[in-house]
């Protein structure tokens, strides 16, 4: 028995190592989050904090354009070609060039929004400064490190950048009017991480950058369109709630929703760690039995986590905001229920459909979920039923749809 355990550990040494590094990263992120969010919430006030969140949400949508599905295909291609130095160099050059061009396009689109939309025109600097996040998304080669299964680089770089940002926030954010500095300070940290990441890729690992041909860029864009559509579709309902709450209810409600949402997203992080750790290996081995075993272990863990959140919602919120709030606690309990379908859905969608090359079905599933979200949002707006609880319930419904549809597609394609 002991010999079998040792053998399993040796066989999965890289997976366990990568999972450990990513776990360390997320624990450190949690500690930094516990320090900075309550501080910002208290110093900036709900209105300014809500505005910062609103601008960050806009930047997240632009990051979808910048990423264009390269995080998935880049990881997959690097993983498959990890022994071919010349091919890896071409992949790196192609992705960095395309992401840089897409970043410039995003800045242009933001400028148009600032010129024609009053809310954007009233606070142009915070929206431009928030684009530093998109710049780091364009240039940080996370897909390279995931592809070569060296998560330690991601861990050390991200911890370093977040510590820099956190220290800067405590030094420079002293009053509500300093809200526009928040994206600047966060951006300084992420850009410093970009510099370190690119140094490792090109100097430490001796990869060469060559300007890609127009034909290669066009071919890469076409190949990534299904994933781009999928990412847009999934992010529509993942982040649109904050925009809708801000537009119809106000920035204070955005602040309340964001705190609950951030807590739930932190809890979802281990699922993402599992996905990031297993994706390169599943892309190579296509081991369905291994994926199923991991899925049930993760689901049992998150069932326990959700129970803890449900029982101690008031105390958790008090830890983050400094005071108990019955409405916010109820919202947290409701929104946290989305953890369970997200947990199972990740395995059927990202860890089975994508590695098995069913990108069209994956795109169809993501597009269908966004259409359902938009239709229900339209109905809520028409009947004037937009509220925090309605938005949380909608997220649970859509994530459950994603789970059921992904399972159906896996059965249809005889993956499971």
Secondary structure, 3 states (H helix, E strand, C coil): CHHHHHHHHHHCHHHHHHHHHHHHHHHHHHHHHHHHHHHHHHHHHHHHHHHHHHHHHHHHHHHHHHHCCHHHHHHHHHHHCCCCHHHHHHHHHHHHHHHHHHHHHHHHHHHHHHHHCHHHHHCHHHHHHHCHHHHHHHHCCHHHHHHCCCHHHHHHHHHHHHHHHHHHHHHHCCCHHHHHHHHHHHHHHHHHHHHHHHHHHHHHCCCCCCCCCHHHHHHHHHHHHHHHHHHHHHHHHHHHHHHHHHHHCCHHHHHHHHHHHHHHHHHHHHHHHHHHHHHHHHHHHCCHHHHHHHHHHHHHHHHHHHHHHHHCHHHHHHHHHCCCCHHHHHHHHHHHCHHHHHHHHHHHHHHHHCCCCCHHHHHHHHHHHHHHHHHHHHHHHHCCCCCHHHHHHHHHHHHHHHHHHHHHHHHHCCCC
